Amino acid sequence: MNFVSVVVRARLYVWLMLIAALGALANSDARAASVQPLEIVTKSGVQVFSVEMATTEQEKETGLMYRKELADGKGMLFDFTPEQEVSMWMKNTYISLDMIFIRADGRILRIAENTEPLSTRIISSRGLAKGVLEVIAGTAQKYGIQPGDRVAHPLFNGH
């Protein structure tokens, strides 16, 4: 093997490693949050939602930012284990949401309805919450979801 073929093979190896690394990085960033079913038991019946899970710090920081729409029956569930005082905001969020703060036992603590898009105003749980469910604005009123209603999902005890 001459010097030129060694250099060519070395460069080819470096390029292949670079391409593999970039591919792995792109796949990790593009990974969609897992989607799971969630039920809310209200006085008028059971409402079923399909929720994206926000469990990593990056997923929780980004949330539903930059999205232009969110279908009825869809949402995002933020895992704030262990139960704690939670503060949210609507920075870079273009659609109005209902934020449903949920205690560790699965009971709804508080609902912040019709949040203001793009606002940096802090929206607090006003008590200890283990999770926050974000759904399209008007969902709580449409389905009669109220504080005290039970959320059934593996994140909460007594589901």
PyMOL commands that set and color helices and strands:
alter all, ss='L'
color gray80, all
select helices_A, chain A and resi 3-30+57-62+139-143
alter helices_A, ss='H'
color red, helices_A
select strands_A, chain A and resi 35-42+45-54+74-88+97-102+108-112+123-136+150-152
alter strands_A, ss='S'
color yellow, strands_A
deselect
rebuild
show_as cartoon
